[in-house]
Structures are given as structure tokens and as C-alpha cells.
Amino acid sequence: MPLSVHYPNGHSIHMNPNNLTTEMKGNTLSIYLQTDLRNEPVLVEMEIVRK
């Protein structure tokens, strides 16, 4: 997954760590954790910018 994800609705998302899968539907951002991370605490830093 790239460091920067640009969505057609005008949002740009920069995430750390950058290996998480995301999906944006309307105003809802879903972050999908890898199977080996589901029972561990995960700190996700993100910056969402509207163009």
C-alpha cells in the first residue's frame, strides 16, 4: 500500500504504518488489520486532508 492514498471524493490520507488496508465509503474510513495484529495493540497515526 502506498504511503499516500488519494480518494476520488477529494480526501488524501497519509497513514503510519503504511501496510494497513483502508476503504473509504462516504464519511466512513474503515481500517482492516492484518490477522496477526488483531490481538495486539496497534497505534495508527493518520492525517486526512480535504483538497
PDB file as gemmi writes it, atoms N, CA and C in Angstrom:
CRYST1    1.000    1.000    1.000  90.00  90.00  90.00 P 1                      
ATOM      1  N   MET A   1       0.845  -1.180   0.000  1.00  0.00           N  
ATOM      2  CA  MET A   1       0.000   0.000   0.000  1.00  0.00           C  
ATOM      3  C   MET A   1       0.886   1.237   0.000  1.00  0.00           C  
ATOM      4  N   PRO A   2       0.552   2.219  -0.798  1.00  0.00           N  
ATOM      5  CA  PRO A   2       1.384   3.420  -0.839  1.00  0.00           C  
ATOM      6  C   PRO A   2       1.272   4.239   0.438  1.00  0.00           C  
ATOM      7  N   LEU A   3       2.254   5.097   0.675  1.00  0.00           N  
ATOM      8  CA  LEU A   3       2.228   5.974   1.848  1.00  0.00           C  
ATOM      9  C   LEU A   3       1.055   6.932   1.794  1.00  0.00           C  
ATOM     10  N   SER A   4       0.670   7.335   0.602  1.00  0.00           N  
ATOM     11  CA  SER A   4      -0.391   8.318   0.437  1.00  0.00           C  
ATOM     12  C   SER A   4      -1.491   7.715  -0.422  1.00  0.00           C  
ATOM     13  N   VAL A   5      -2.720   7.820   0.024  1.00  0.00           N  
ATOM     14  CA  VAL A   5      -3.864   7.303  -0.724  1.00  0.00           C  
ATOM     15  C   VAL A   5      -4.766   8.476  -1.058  1.00  0.00           C  
ATOM     16  N   HIS A   6      -5.097   8.630  -2.338  1.00  0.00           N  
ATOM     17  CA  HIS A   6      -5.954   9.729  -2.765  1.00  0.00           C  
ATOM     18  C   HIS A   6      -7.300   9.159  -3.205  1.00  0.00           C  
ATOM     19  N   TYR A   7      -8.359   9.614  -2.587  1.00  0.00           N  
ATOM     20  CA  TYR A   7      -9.693   9.121  -2.887  1.00  0.00           C  
ATOM     21  C   TYR A   7     -10.404  10.088  -3.824  1.00  0.00           C  
ATOM     22  N   PRO A   8     -11.296   9.583  -4.672  1.00  0.00           N  
ATOM     23  CA  PRO A   8     -11.963  10.438  -5.659  1.00  0.00           C  
ATOM     24  C   PRO A   8     -12.873  11.490  -5.042  1.00  0.00           C  
ATOM     25  N   ASN A   9     -13.262  11.338  -3.775  1.00  0.00           N  
ATOM     26  CA  ASN A   9     -14.151  12.323  -3.157  1.00  0.00           C  
ATOM     27  C   ASN A   9     -13.385  13.511  -2.587  1.00  0.00           C  
ATOM     28  N   GLY A  10     -12.090  13.619  -2.907  1.00  0.00           N  
ATOM     29  CA  GLY A  10     -11.339  14.803  -2.521  1.00  0.00           C  
ATOM     30  C   GLY A  10     -10.560  14.680  -1.239  1.00  0.00           C  
ATOM     31  N   HIS A  11     -10.400  13.476  -0.689  1.00  0.00           N  
ATOM     32  CA  HIS A  11      -9.622  13.287   0.531  1.00  0.00           C  
ATOM     33  C   HIS A  11      -8.276  12.656   0.200  1.00  0.00           C  
ATOM     34  N   SER A  12      -7.268  13.059   0.932  1.00  0.00           N  
ATOM     35  CA  SER A  12      -5.948  12.448   0.846  1.00  0.00           C  
ATOM     36  C   SER A  12      -5.609  11.934   2.233  1.00  0.00           C  
ATOM     37  N   ILE A  13      -5.201  10.667   2.330  1.00  0.00           N  
ATOM     38  CA  ILE A  13      -4.919  10.057   3.628  1.00  0.00           C  
ATOM     39  C   ILE A  13      -3.475   9.577   3.654  1.00  0.00           C  
ATOM     40  N   HIS A  14      -2.749   9.989   4.684  1.00  0.00           N  
ATOM     41  CA  HIS A  14      -1.384   9.536   4.899  1.00  0.00           C  
ATOM     42  C   HIS A  14      -1.387   8.742   6.195  1.00  0.00           C  
ATOM     43  N   MET A  15      -0.942   7.485   6.140  1.00  0.00           N  
ATOM     44  CA  MET A  15      -1.017   6.611   7.313  1.00  0.00           C  
ATOM     45  C   MET A  15       0.345   6.086   7.719  1.00  0.00           C  
ATOM     46  N   ASN A  16       0.500   5.878   9.010  1.00  0.00           N  
ATOM     47  CA  ASN A  16       1.679   5.226   9.572  1.00  0.00           C  
ATOM     48  C   ASN A  16       1.190   4.248  10.631  1.00  0.00           C  
ATOM     49  N   PRO A  17       1.381   2.943  10.533  1.00  0.00           N  
ATOM     50  CA  PRO A  17       2.145   2.260   9.482  1.00  0.00           C  
ATOM     51  C   PRO A  17       1.392   2.252   8.161  1.00  0.00           C  
ATOM     52  N   ASN A  18       2.117   2.104   7.091  1.00  0.00           N  
ATOM     53  CA  ASN A  18       1.514   2.216   5.763  1.00  0.00           C  
ATOM     54  C   ASN A  18       1.137   0.865   5.167  1.00  0.00           C  
ATOM     55  N   ASN A  19       1.164  -0.210   5.955  1.00  0.00           N  
ATOM     56  CA  ASN A  19       0.837  -1.532   5.408  1.00  0.00           C  
ATOM     57  C   ASN A  19      -0.567  -1.989   5.789  1.00  0.00           C  
ATOM     58  N   LEU A  20      -1.420  -1.068   6.219  1.00  0.00           N  
ATOM     59  CA  LEU A  20      -2.800  -1.409   6.565  1.00  0.00           C  
ATOM     60  C   LEU A  20      -3.712  -1.129   5.378  1.00  0.00           C  
ATOM     61  N   THR A  21      -4.719  -1.975   5.208  1.00  0.00           N  
ATOM     62  CA  THR A  21      -5.678  -1.802   4.124  1.00  0.00           C  
ATOM     63  C   THR A  21      -6.790  -0.874   4.587  1.00  0.00           C  
ATOM     64  N   THR A  22      -7.143   0.091   3.755  1.00  0.00           N  
ATOM     65  CA  THR A  22      -8.215   1.028   4.097  1.00  0.00           C  
ATOM     66  C   THR A  22      -9.273   1.033   3.005  1.00  0.00           C  
ATOM     67  N   GLU A  23     -10.456   1.466   3.399  1.00  0.00           N  
ATOM     68  CA  GLU A  23     -11.556   1.628   2.452  1.00  0.00           C  
ATOM     69  C   GLU A  23     -12.367   2.834   2.900  1.00  0.00           C  
ATOM     70  N   MET A  24     -12.665   3.735   1.979  1.00  0.00           N  
ATOM     71  CA  MET A  24     -13.425   4.939   2.295  1.00  0.00           C  
ATOM     72  C   MET A  24     -14.775   4.855   1.601  1.00  0.00           C  
ATOM     73  N   LYS A  25     -15.858   4.906   2.396  1.00  0.00           N  
ATOM     74  CA  LYS A  25     -17.215   4.941   1.849  1.00  0.00           C  
ATOM     75  C   LYS A  25     -17.924   6.119   2.477  1.00  0.00           C  
ATOM     76  N   GLY A  26     -18.209   7.133   1.681  1.00  0.00           N  
ATOM     77  CA  GLY A  26     -18.829   8.335   2.226  1.00  0.00           C  
ATOM     78  C   GLY A  26     -17.914   8.983   3.246  1.00  0.00           C  
ATOM     79  N   ASN A  27     -18.415   9.164   4.466  1.00  0.00           N  
ATOM     80  CA  ASN A  27     -17.615   9.751   5.539  1.00  0.00           C  
ATOM     81  C   ASN A  27     -16.997   8.700   6.448  1.00  0.00           C  
ATOM     82  N   THR A  28     -17.092   7.416   6.074  1.00  0.00           N  
ATOM     83  CA  THR A  28     -16.595   6.339   6.924  1.00  0.00           C  
ATOM     84  C   THR A  28     -15.289   5.784   6.372  1.00  0.00           C  
ATOM     85  N   LEU A  29     -14.254   5.811   7.202  1.00  0.00           N  
ATOM     86  CA  LEU A  29     -12.967   5.223   6.840  1.00  0.00           C  
ATOM     87  C   LEU A  29     -12.819   3.919   7.602  1.00  0.00           C  
ATOM     88  N   SER A  30     -12.706   2.810   6.884  1.00  0.00           N  
ATOM     89  CA  SER A  30     -12.503   1.503   7.507  1.00  0.00           C  
ATOM     90  C   SER A  30     -11.029   1.139   7.396  1.00  0.00           C  
ATOM     91  N   ILE A  31     -10.455   0.669   8.506  1.00  0.00           N  
ATOM     92  CA  ILE A  31      -9.071   0.209   8.531  1.00  0.00           C  
ATOM     93  C   ILE A  31      -9.092  -1.274   8.864  1.00  0.00           C  
ATOM     94  N   TYR A  32      -8.506  -2.081   8.006  1.00  0.00           N  
ATOM     95  CA  TYR A  32      -8.503  -3.524   8.188  1.00  0.00           C  
ATOM     96  C   TYR A  32      -7.137  -3.954   8.702  1.00  0.00           C  
ATOM     97  N   LEU A  33      -7.130  -4.565   9.884  1.00  0.00           N  
ATOM     98  CA  LEU A  33      -5.880  -5.034  10.476  1.00  0.00           C  
ATOM     99  C   LEU A  33      -5.521  -6.408   9.928  1.00  0.00           C  
ATOM    100  N   GLN A  34      -4.239  -6.662   9.810  1.00  0.00           N  
ATOM    101  CA  GLN A  34      -3.780  -7.976   9.398  1.00  0.00           C  
ATOM    102  C   GLN A  34      -4.120  -8.981  10.493  1.00  0.00           C  
ATOM    103  N   THR A  35      -4.281 -10.232  10.114  1.00  0.00           N  
ATOM    104  CA  THR A  35      -4.680 -11.267  11.067  1.00  0.00           C  
ATOM    105  C   THR A  35      -3.750 -11.341  12.267  1.00  0.00           C  
ATOM    106  N   ASP A  36      -2.448 -11.203  12.046  1.00  0.00           N  
ATOM    107  CA  ASP A  36      -1.505 -11.320  13.161  1.00  0.00           C  
ATOM    108  C   ASP A  36      -1.511 -10.105  14.080  1.00  0.00           C  
ATOM    109  N   LEU A  37      -2.221  -9.040  13.716  1.00  0.00           N  
ATOM    110  CA  LEU A  37      -2.286  -7.836  14.553  1.00  0.00           C  
ATOM    111  C   LEU A  37      -3.592  -7.729  15.330  1.00  0.00           C  
ATOM    112  N   ARG A  38      -4.538  -8.598  15.110  1.00  0.00           N  
ATOM    113  CA  ARG A  38      -5.876  -8.419  15.668  1.00  0.00           C  
ATOM    114  C   ARG A  38      -5.923  -8.555  17.179  1.00  0.00           C  
ATOM    115  N   ASN A  39      -4.978  -9.241  17.790  1.00  0.00           N  
ATOM    116  CA  ASN A  39      -4.981  -9.383  19.242  1.00  0.00           C  
ATOM    117  C   ASN A  39      -3.884  -8.558  19.897  1.00  0.00           C  
ATOM    118  N   GLU A  40      -3.320  -7.619  19.158  1.00  0.00           N  
ATOM    119  CA  GLU A  40      -2.251  -6.773  19.665  1.00  0.00           C  
ATOM    120  C   GLU A  40      -2.687  -5.314  19.599  1.00  0.00           C  
ATOM    121  N   PRO A  41      -2.217  -4.487  20.541  1.00  0.00           N  
ATOM    122  CA  PRO A  41      -2.493  -3.051  20.428  1.00  0.00           C  
ATOM    123  C   PRO A  41      -1.789  -2.482  19.197  1.00  0.00           C  
ATOM    124  N   VAL A  42      -2.491  -1.646  18.460  1.00  0.00           N  
ATOM    125  CA  VAL A  42      -1.923  -1.046  17.254  1.00  0.00           C  
ATOM    126  C   VAL A  42      -2.148   0.458  17.319  1.00  0.00           C  
ATOM    127  N   LEU A  43      -1.077   1.217  17.173  1.00  0.00           N  
ATOM    128  CA  LEU A  43      -1.185   2.674  17.101  1.00  0.00           C  
ATOM    129  C   LEU A  43      -1.147   3.062  15.631  1.00  0.00           C  
ATOM    130  N   VAL A  44      -2.204   3.707  15.173  1.00  0.00           N  
ATOM    131  CA  VAL A  44      -2.276   4.154  13.785  1.00  0.00           C  
ATOM    132  C   VAL A  44      -2.310   5.669  13.788  1.00  0.00           C  
ATOM    133  N   GLU A  45      -1.340   6.271  13.149  1.00  0.00           N  
ATOM    134  CA  GLU A  45      -1.319   7.721  13.002  1.00  0.00           C  
ATOM    135  C   GLU A  45      -1.773   8.043  11.590  1.00  0.00           C  
ATOM    136  N   MET A  46      -2.714   8.971  11.465  1.00  0.00           N  
ATOM    137  CA  MET A  46      -3.171   9.326  10.132  1.00  0.00           C  
ATOM    138  C   MET A  46      -3.455  10.810  10.041  1.00  0.00           C  
ATOM    139  N   GLU A  47      -3.289  11.296   8.845  1.00  0.00           N  
ATOM    140  CA  GLU A  47      -3.617  12.676   8.532  1.00  0.00           C  
ATOM    141  C   GLU A  47      -4.575  12.632   7.359  1.00  0.00           C  
ATOM    142  N   ILE A  48      -5.766  13.183   7.546  1.00  0.00           N  
ATOM    143  CA  ILE A  48      -6.764  13.222   6.480  1.00  0.00           C  
ATOM    144  C   ILE A  48      -6.907  14.670   6.036  1.00  0.00           C  
ATOM    145  N   VAL A  49      -6.677  14.910   4.766  1.00  0.00           N  
ATOM    146  CA  VAL A  49      -6.703  16.265   4.231  1.00  0.00           C  
ATOM    147  C   VAL A  49      -7.746  16.324   3.130  1.00  0.00           C  
ATOM    148  N   ARG A  50      -8.621  17.298   3.210  1.00  0.00           N  
ATOM    149  CA  ARG A  50      -9.584  17.513   2.128  1.00  0.00           C  
ATOM    150  C   ARG A  50      -8.990  18.524   1.165  1.00  0.00           C  
ATOM    151  N   LYS A  51      -8.968  18.150  -0.087  1.00  0.00           N  
ATOM    152  CA  LYS A  51      -8.363  19.016  -1.108  1.00  0.00           C  
ATOM    153  C   LYS A  51      -9.224  20.229  -1.378  1.00  0.00           C  
TER     154      LYS A  51                                                      
END                                                                             
